Amino acid sequence: MDTYRFIVDANVGRLAKWLRIMGYDVLFVPGIEDAELVRLALQERRAIITRDRLVMRRRAIASGRLSALLVSSDRLVEQLRQVVEVYGLDASGGFSRCVECNETLRSVERAAAHGRVPAYVYETQETFVECPVCMRLYWRGTHWRNMVRELATVGGGRS
């Protein structure tokens, strides 16, 4: 996965989940003030993604010291398409980050999923990954296929 690191504000918060599904490091802090958003982006070397025109007027962004993208649409698919296009992201789905915590997922033994997932899932799946922070388990079931299908509508790929 590329080294792109993002921070999104509340007005494009749903993008965080989808960019994480694609495998990108995305920070989302609900209710963060604009000044703190910019400070954190500078400190952690993250590009800001926003729909807030006032954020784009901040000195660090206007001077070019900080990368930021003003998303033009209010529709999630169009927002995602714009981010993929502008940054040349791979939209095929890295599925390597927790959609809740943003942590890198780790492989776990199948036995570790026993009793933590529905019986049918345990019986039909061989591979599981886990978030080391929230302990959420992931597997490639129908939800995964649905996400792959959704990402295919976005297009994109490595440039």
mmCIF file of the C-alpha atoms, coordinates in Angstrom:
data_MODEL
# 
_entry.id   MODEL 
# 
loop_
_atom_site.group_PDB 
_atom_site.id 
_atom_site.type_symbol 
_atom_site.label_atom_id 
_atom_site.label_alt_id 
_atom_site.label_comp_id 
_atom_site.label_asym_id 
_atom_site.label_entity_id 
_atom_site.label_seq_id 
_atom_site.pdbx_PDB_ins_code 
_atom_site.Cartn_x 
_atom_site.Cartn_y 
_atom_site.Cartn_z 
_atom_site.occupancy 
_atom_site.B_iso_or_equiv 
_atom_site.pdbx_formal_charge 
_atom_site.auth_seq_id 
_atom_site.auth_comp_id 
_atom_site.auth_asym_id 
_atom_site.auth_atom_id 
_atom_site.pdbx_PDB_model_num 
ATOM 1   C CA . MET A 1 1   ? 0.000   0.000   0.000   1.00 0.00 ? 1   MET A CA 1 
ATOM 2   C CA . ASP A 1 2   ? 1.214   3.500   -0.755  1.00 0.00 ? 2   ASP A CA 1 
ATOM 3   C CA . THR A 1 3   ? 2.326   5.727   2.064   1.00 0.00 ? 3   THR A CA 1 
ATOM 4   C CA . TYR A 1 4   ? -0.686  8.012   1.757   1.00 0.00 ? 4   TYR A CA 1 
ATOM 5   C CA . ARG A 1 5   ? -1.987  9.046   5.145   1.00 0.00 ? 5   ARG A CA 1 
ATOM 6   C CA . PHE A 1 6   ? -5.174  11.043  5.464   1.00 0.00 ? 6   PHE A CA 1 
ATOM 7   C CA . ILE A 1 7   ? -7.253  12.865  8.027   1.00 0.00 ? 7   ILE A CA 1 
ATOM 8   C CA . VAL A 1 8   ? -10.925 13.488  7.275   1.00 0.00 ? 8   VAL A CA 1 
ATOM 9   C CA . ASP A 1 9   ? -13.254 15.872  9.022   1.00 0.00 ? 9   ASP A CA 1 
ATOM 10  C CA . ALA A 1 10  ? -16.838 15.268  10.074  1.00 0.00 ? 10  ALA A CA 1 
ATOM 11  C CA . ASN A 1 11  ? -18.403 16.434  6.819   1.00 0.00 ? 11  ASN A CA 1 
ATOM 12  C CA . VAL A 1 12  ? -16.750 13.545  4.930   1.00 0.00 ? 12  VAL A CA 1 
ATOM 13  C CA . GLY A 1 13  ? -16.477 11.099  7.831   1.00 0.00 ? 13  GLY A CA 1 
ATOM 14  C CA . ARG A 1 14  ? -17.980 8.195   5.880   1.00 0.00 ? 14  ARG A CA 1 
ATOM 15  C CA . LEU A 1 15  ? -14.965 8.346   3.566   1.00 0.00 ? 15  LEU A CA 1 
ATOM 16  C CA . ALA A 1 16  ? -12.764 7.153   6.446   1.00 0.00 ? 16  ALA A CA 1 
ATOM 17  C CA . LYS A 1 17  ? -14.340 3.689   6.435   1.00 0.00 ? 17  LYS A CA 1 
ATOM 18  C CA . TRP A 1 18  ? -14.008 3.229   2.677   1.00 0.00 ? 18  TRP A CA 1 
ATOM 19  C CA . LEU A 1 19  ? -10.447 4.505   2.498   1.00 0.00 ? 19  LEU A CA 1 
ATOM 20  C CA . ARG A 1 20  ? -9.576  2.124   5.350   1.00 0.00 ? 20  ARG A CA 1 
ATOM 21  C CA . ILE A 1 21  ? -11.236 -0.726  3.443   1.00 0.00 ? 21  ILE A CA 1 
ATOM 22  C CA . MET A 1 22  ? -8.916  0.165   0.582   1.00 0.00 ? 22  MET A CA 1 
ATOM 23  C CA . GLY A 1 23  ? -6.021  -0.201  3.025   1.00 0.00 ? 23  GLY A CA 1 
ATOM 24  C CA . TYR A 1 24  ? -5.156  3.454   3.610   1.00 0.00 ? 24  TYR A CA 1 
ATOM 25  C CA . ASP A 1 25  ? -4.262  5.001   6.965   1.00 0.00 ? 25  ASP A CA 1 
ATOM 26  C CA . VAL A 1 26  ? -7.129  7.394   7.730   1.00 0.00 ? 26  VAL A CA 1 
ATOM 27  C CA . LEU A 1 27  ? -7.602  9.340   10.935  1.00 0.00 ? 27  LEU A CA 1 
ATOM 28  C CA . PHE A 1 28  ? -11.114 10.477  11.799  1.00 0.00 ? 28  PHE A CA 1 
ATOM 29  C CA . VAL A 1 29  ? -11.746 12.420  14.979  1.00 0.00 ? 29  VAL A CA 1 
ATOM 30  C CA . PRO A 1 30  ? -15.440 13.353  15.265  1.00 0.00 ? 30  PRO A CA 1 
ATOM 31  C CA . GLY A 1 31  ? -16.018 16.919  16.408  1.00 0.00 ? 31  GLY A CA 1 
ATOM 32  C CA . ILE A 1 32  ? -12.425 18.064  15.859  1.00 0.00 ? 32  ILE A CA 1 
ATOM 33  C CA . GLU A 1 33  ? -12.022 21.823  15.494  1.00 0.00 ? 33  GLU A CA 1 
ATOM 34  C CA . ASP A 1 34  ? -10.490 23.163  12.284  1.00 0.00 ? 34  ASP A CA 1 
ATOM 35  C CA . ALA A 1 35  ? -7.338  24.453  13.975  1.00 0.00 ? 35  ALA A CA 1 
ATOM 36  C CA . GLU A 1 36  ? -6.742  21.095  15.656  1.00 0.00 ? 36  GLU A CA 1 
ATOM 37  C CA . LEU A 1 37  ? -7.414  19.271  12.382  1.00 0.00 ? 37  LEU A CA 1 
ATOM 38  C CA . VAL A 1 38  ? -4.703  21.299  10.657  1.00 0.00 ? 38  VAL A CA 1 
ATOM 39  C CA . ARG A 1 39  ? -2.283  20.965  13.598  1.00 0.00 ? 39  ARG A CA 1 
ATOM 40  C CA . LEU A 1 40  ? -2.734  17.184  13.683  1.00 0.00 ? 40  LEU A CA 1 
ATOM 41  C CA . ALA A 1 41  ? -2.375  16.886  9.898   1.00 0.00 ? 41  ALA A CA 1 
ATOM 42  C CA . LEU A 1 42  ? 0.899   18.817  10.033  1.00 0.00 ? 42  LEU A CA 1 
ATOM 43  C CA . GLN A 1 43  ? 2.194   16.871  13.028  1.00 0.00 ? 43  GLN A CA 1 
ATOM 44  C CA . GLU A 1 44  ? 1.383   13.462  11.537  1.00 0.00 ? 44  GLU A CA 1 
ATOM 45  C CA . ARG A 1 45  ? 2.047   14.392  7.892   1.00 0.00 ? 45  ARG A CA 1 
ATOM 46  C CA . ARG A 1 46  ? -1.479  13.616  6.738   1.00 0.00 ? 46  ARG A CA 1 
ATOM 47  C CA . ALA A 1 47  ? -3.399  15.077  3.824   1.00 0.00 ? 47  ALA A CA 1 
ATOM 48  C CA . ILE A 1 48  ? -6.715  16.640  4.821   1.00 0.00 ? 48  ILE A CA 1 
ATOM 49  C CA . ILE A 1 49  ? -9.911  15.634  3.041   1.00 0.00 ? 49  ILE A CA 1 
ATOM 50  C CA . THR A 1 50  ? -12.840 17.974  3.645   1.00 0.00 ? 50  THR A CA 1 
ATOM 51  C CA . ARG A 1 51  ? -15.910 19.686  2.220   1.00 0.00 ? 51  ARG A CA 1 
ATOM 52  C CA . ASP A 1 52  ? -15.282 22.744  4.409   1.00 0.00 ? 52  ASP A CA 1 
ATOM 53  C CA . ARG A 1 53  ? -14.119 25.712  2.315   1.00 0.00 ? 53  ARG A CA 1 
ATOM 54  C CA . LEU A 1 54  ? -12.954 27.544  5.441   1.00 0.00 ? 54  LEU A CA 1 
ATOM 55  C CA . VAL A 1 55  ? -10.486 24.747  6.223   1.00 0.00 ? 55  VAL A CA 1 
ATOM 56  C CA . MET A 1 56  ? -9.017  25.248  2.752   1.00 0.00 ? 56  MET A CA 1 
ATOM 57  C CA . ARG A 1 57  ? -8.266  28.901  3.637   1.00 0.00 ? 57  ARG A CA 1 
ATOM 58  C CA . ARG A 1 58  ? -6.030  27.947  6.552   1.00 0.00 ? 58  ARG A CA 1 
ATOM 59  C CA . ARG A 1 59  ? -2.504  29.328  6.180   1.00 0.00 ? 59  ARG A CA 1 
ATOM 60  C CA . ALA A 1 60  ? -0.775  25.921  6.154   1.00 0.00 ? 60  ALA A CA 1 
ATOM 61  C CA . ILE A 1 61  ? -2.993  24.782  3.290   1.00 0.00 ? 61  ILE A CA 1 
ATOM 62  C CA . ALA A 1 62  ? -3.079  28.040  1.319   1.00 0.00 ? 62  ALA A CA 1 
ATOM 63  C CA . SER A 1 63  ? 0.740   28.265  1.472   1.00 0.00 ? 63  SER A CA 1 
ATOM 64  C CA . GLY A 1 64  ? 1.123   24.712  0.177   1.00 0.00 ? 64  GLY A CA 1 
ATOM 65  C CA . ARG A 1 65  ? 2.787   23.455  3.371   1.00 0.00 ? 65  ARG A CA 1 
ATOM 66  C CA . LEU A 1 66  ? -0.069  21.014  3.885   1.00 0.00 ? 66  LEU A CA 1 
ATOM 67  C CA . SER A 1 67  ? -1.863  18.927  1.279   1.00 0.00 ? 67  SER A CA 1 
ATOM 68  C CA . ALA A 1 68  ? -5.657  19.149  1.340   1.00 0.00 ? 68  ALA A CA 1 
ATOM 69  C CA . LEU A 1 69  ? -8.491  18.166  -0.942  1.00 0.00 ? 69  LEU A CA 1 
ATOM 70  C CA . LEU A 1 70  ? -11.808 19.974  -1.090  1.00 0.00 ? 70  LEU A CA 1 
ATOM 71  C CA . VAL A 1 71  ? -14.340 17.289  -1.963  1.00 0.00 ? 71  VAL A CA 1 
ATOM 72  C CA . SER A 1 72  ? -16.946 18.622  -4.375  1.00 0.00 ? 72  SER A CA 1 
ATOM 73  C CA . SER A 1 73  ? -19.835 16.161  -4.034  1.00 0.00 ? 73  SER A CA 1 
ATOM 74  C CA . ASP A 1 74  ? -22.081 15.306  -1.118  1.00 0.00 ? 74  ASP A CA 1 
ATOM 75  C CA . ARG A 1 75  ? -22.535 11.746  -2.462  1.00 0.00 ? 75  ARG A CA 1 
ATOM 76  C CA . LEU A 1 76  ? -20.189 9.146   -0.964  1.00 0.00 ? 76  LEU A CA 1 
ATOM 77  C CA . VAL A 1 77  ? -19.440 7.298   -4.215  1.00 0.00 ? 77  VAL A CA 1 
ATOM 78  C CA . GLU A 1 78  ? -18.554 10.556  -5.977  1.00 0.00 ? 78  GLU A CA 1 
ATOM 79  C CA . GLN A 1 79  ? -16.420 11.657  -3.024  1.00 0.00 ? 79  GLN A CA 1 
ATOM 80  C CA . LEU A 1 80  ? -14.537 8.377   -3.078  1.00 0.00 ? 80  LEU A CA 1 
ATOM 81  C CA . ARG A 1 81  ? -14.118 8.563   -6.841  1.00 0.00 ? 81  ARG A CA 1 
ATOM 82  C CA . GLN A 1 82  ? -12.649 12.081  -6.518  1.00 0.00 ? 82  GLN A CA 1 
ATOM 83  C CA . VAL A 1 83  ? -10.164 11.048  -3.817  1.00 0.00 ? 83  VAL A CA 1 
ATOM 84  C CA . VAL A 1 84  ? -9.098  7.971   -5.813  1.00 0.00 ? 84  VAL A CA 1 
ATOM 85  C CA . GLU A 1 85  ? -8.626  10.090  -8.933  1.00 0.00 ? 85  GLU A CA 1 
ATOM 86  C CA . VAL A 1 86  ? -6.755  12.986  -7.310  1.00 0.00 ? 86  VAL A CA 1 
ATOM 87  C CA . TYR A 1 87  ? -4.356  10.811  -5.315  1.00 0.00 ? 87  TYR A CA 1 
ATOM 88  C CA . GLY A 1 88  ? -4.123  7.953   -7.823  1.00 0.00 ? 88  GLY A CA 1 
ATOM 89  C CA . LEU A 1 89  ? -5.244  5.447   -5.213  1.00 0.00 ? 89  LEU A CA 1 
ATOM 90  C CA . ASP A 1 90  ? -5.805  1.749   -5.712  1.00 0.00 ? 90  ASP A CA 1 
ATOM 91  C CA . ALA A 1 91  ? -9.527  1.176   -5.196  1.00 0.00 ? 91  ALA A CA 1 
ATOM 92  C CA . SER A 1 92  ? -9.341  -2.613  -5.425  1.00 0.00 ? 92  SER A CA 1 
ATOM 93  C CA . GLY A 1 93  ? -9.445  -2.983  -1.646  1.00 0.00 ? 93  GLY A CA 1 
ATOM 94  C CA . GLY A 1 94  ? -6.458  -3.675  0.548   1.00 0.00 ? 94  GLY A CA 1 
ATOM 95  C CA . PHE A 1 95  ? -8.664  -4.921  3.378   1.00 0.00 ? 95  PHE A CA 1 
ATOM 96  C CA . SER A 1 96  ? -5.716  -4.554  5.712   1.00 0.00 ? 96  SER A CA 1 
ATOM 97  C CA . ARG A 1 97  ? -7.030  -2.009  8.246   1.00 0.00 ? 97  ARG A CA 1 
ATOM 98  C CA . CYS A 1 98  ? -9.716  -2.101  10.892  1.00 0.00 ? 98  CYS A CA 1 
ATOM 99  C CA . VAL A 1 99  ? -12.646 0.008   9.692   1.00 0.00 ? 99  VAL A CA 1 
ATOM 100 C CA . GLU A 1 100 ? -13.275 1.090   13.289  1.00 0.00 ? 100 GLU A CA 1 
ATOM 101 C CA . CYS A 1 101 ? -9.777  1.632   14.769  1.00 0.00 ? 101 CYS A CA 1 
ATOM 102 C CA . ASN A 1 102 ? -7.635  2.206   11.671  1.00 0.00 ? 102 ASN A CA 1 
ATOM 103 C CA . GLU A 1 103 ? -5.119  -0.329  13.014  1.00 0.00 ? 103 GLU A CA 1 
ATOM 104 C CA . THR A 1 104 ? -3.346  -2.758  10.721  1.00 0.00 ? 104 THR A CA 1 
ATOM 105 C CA . LEU A 1 105 ? -5.062  -6.142  10.831  1.00 0.00 ? 105 LEU A CA 1 
ATOM 106 C CA . ARG A 1 106 ? -3.164  -9.299  11.719  1.00 0.00 ? 106 ARG A CA 1 
ATOM 107 C CA . SER A 1 107 ? -3.779  -12.893 10.690  1.00 0.00 ? 107 SER A CA 1 
ATOM 108 C CA . VAL A 1 108 ? -5.062  -15.193 13.406  1.00 0.00 ? 108 VAL A CA 1 
ATOM 109 C CA . GLU A 1 109 ? -5.351  -18.946 13.613  1.00 0.00 ? 109 GLU A CA 1 
ATOM 110 C CA . ARG A 1 110 ? -8.757  -20.218 12.611  1.00 0.00 ? 110 ARG A CA 1 
ATOM 111 C CA . ALA A 1 111 ? -9.204  -21.725 16.079  1.00 0.00 ? 111 ALA A CA 1 
ATOM 112 C CA . ALA A 1 112 ? -9.001  -18.206 17.567  1.00 0.00 ? 112 ALA A CA 1 
ATOM 113 C CA . ALA A 1 113 ? -12.277 -17.371 15.787  1.00 0.00 ? 113 ALA A CA 1 
ATOM 114 C CA . HIS A 1 114 ? -14.151 -20.313 17.342  1.00 0.00 ? 114 HIS A CA 1 
ATOM 115 C CA . GLY A 1 115 ? -16.959 -18.998 19.532  1.00 0.00 ? 115 GLY A CA 1 
ATOM 116 C CA . ARG A 1 116 ? -16.326 -15.419 18.402  1.00 0.00 ? 116 ARG A CA 1 
ATOM 117 C CA . VAL A 1 117 ? -18.125 -15.684 15.074  1.00 0.00 ? 117 VAL A CA 1 
ATOM 118 C CA . PRO A 1 118 ? -21.410 -17.351 14.135  1.00 0.00 ? 118 PRO A CA 1 
ATOM 119 C CA . ALA A 1 119 ? -21.121 -21.131 13.748  1.00 0.00 ? 119 ALA A CA 1 
ATOM 120 C CA . TYR A 1 120 ? -21.893 -20.964 10.023  1.00 0.00 ? 120 TYR A CA 1 
ATOM 121 C CA . VAL A 1 121 ? -19.082 -18.472 9.492   1.00 0.00 ? 121 VAL A CA 1 
ATOM 122 C CA . TYR A 1 122 ? -16.634 -20.642 11.397  1.00 0.00 ? 122 TYR A CA 1 
ATOM 123 C CA . GLU A 1 123 ? -17.683 -23.705 9.383   1.00 0.00 ? 123 GLU A CA 1 
ATOM 124 C CA . THR A 1 124 ? -17.410 -21.993 5.997   1.00 0.00 ? 124 THR A CA 1 
ATOM 125 C CA . GLN A 1 125 ? -14.372 -19.722 6.419   1.00 0.00 ? 125 GLN A CA 1 
ATOM 126 C CA . GLU A 1 126 ? -10.728 -20.728 6.649   1.00 0.00 ? 126 GLU A CA 1 
ATOM 127 C CA . THR A 1 127 ? -9.038  -17.364 7.042   1.00 0.00 ? 127 THR A CA 1 
ATOM 128 C CA . PHE A 1 128 ? -9.588  -14.693 9.663   1.00 0.00 ? 128 PHE A CA 1 
ATOM 129 C CA . VAL A 1 129 ? -7.846  -11.433 10.483  1.00 0.00 ? 129 VAL A CA 1 
ATOM 130 C CA . GLU A 1 130 ? -8.156  -9.443  13.683  1.00 0.00 ? 130 GLU A CA 1 
ATOM 131 C CA . CYS A 1 131 ? -7.672  -5.893  14.884  1.00 0.00 ? 131 CYS A CA 1 
ATOM 132 C CA . PRO A 1 132 ? -5.025  -5.934  17.636  1.00 0.00 ? 132 PRO A CA 1 
ATOM 133 C CA . VAL A 1 133 ? -6.739  -3.023  19.411  1.00 0.00 ? 133 VAL A CA 1 
ATOM 134 C CA . CYS A 1 134 ? -10.499 -3.664  19.380  1.00 0.00 ? 134 CYS A CA 1 
ATOM 135 C CA . MET A 1 135 ? -10.161 -7.416  18.680  1.00 0.00 ? 135 MET A CA 1 
ATOM 136 C CA . ARG A 1 136 ? -12.764 -7.228  15.913  1.00 0.00 ? 136 ARG A CA 1 
ATOM 137 C CA . LEU A 1 137 ? -12.597 -10.224 13.558  1.00 0.00 ? 137 LEU A CA 1 
ATOM 138 C CA . TYR A 1 138 ? -12.877 -10.003 9.793   1.00 0.00 ? 138 TYR A CA 1 
ATOM 139 C CA . TRP A 1 139 ? -13.345 -12.676 7.127   1.00 0.00 ? 139 TRP A CA 1 
ATOM 140 C CA . ARG A 1 140 ? -14.132 -12.732 3.414   1.00 0.00 ? 140 ARG A CA 1 
ATOM 141 C CA . GLY A 1 141 ? -17.857 -13.395 3.516   1.00 0.00 ? 141 GLY A CA 1 
ATOM 142 C CA . THR A 1 142 ? -20.713 -11.830 1.599   1.00 0.00 ? 142 THR A CA 1 
ATOM 143 C CA . HIS A 1 143 ? -20.032 -8.403  3.144   1.00 0.00 ? 143 HIS A CA 1 
ATOM 144 C CA . TRP A 1 144 ? -16.510 -8.557  1.695   1.00 0.00 ? 144 TRP A CA 1 
ATOM 145 C CA . ARG A 1 145 ? -17.842 -9.446  -1.764  1.00 0.00 ? 145 ARG A CA 1 
ATOM 146 C CA . ASN A 1 146 ? -20.307 -6.553  -1.525  1.00 0.00 ? 146 ASN A CA 1 
ATOM 147 C CA . MET A 1 147 ? -17.494 -4.136  -0.658  1.00 0.00 ? 147 MET A CA 1 
ATOM 148 C CA . VAL A 1 148 ? -15.383 -5.397  -3.569  1.00 0.00 ? 148 VAL A CA 1 
ATOM 149 C CA . ARG A 1 149 ? -18.348 -4.843  -5.886  1.00 0.00 ? 149 ARG A CA 1 
ATOM 150 C CA . GLU A 1 150 ? -18.903 -1.331  -4.505  1.00 0.00 ? 150 GLU A CA 1 
ATOM 151 C CA . LEU A 1 151 ? -15.231 -0.411  -4.899  1.00 0.00 ? 151 LEU A CA 1 
ATOM 152 C CA . ALA A 1 152 ? -15.290 -1.647  -8.502  1.00 0.00 ? 152 ALA A CA 1 
ATOM 153 C CA . THR A 1 153 ? -17.779 1.144   -9.279  1.00 0.00 ? 153 THR A CA 1 
ATOM 154 C CA . VAL A 1 154 ? -15.261 3.719   -8.074  1.00 0.00 ? 154 VAL A CA 1 
ATOM 155 C CA . GLY A 1 155 ? -12.576 2.728   -10.543 1.00 0.00 ? 155 GLY A CA 1 
ATOM 156 C CA . GLY A 1 156 ? -9.052  3.881   -9.973  1.00 0.00 ? 156 GLY A CA 1 
ATOM 157 C CA . GLY A 1 157 ? -5.830  2.042   -9.739  1.00 0.00 ? 157 GLY A CA 1 
ATOM 158 C CA . ARG A 1 158 ? -2.203  2.801   -9.232  1.00 0.00 ? 158 ARG A CA 1 
ATOM 159 C CA . SER A 1 159 ? -0.928  5.602   -11.365 1.00 0.00 ? 159 SER A CA 1 
# 
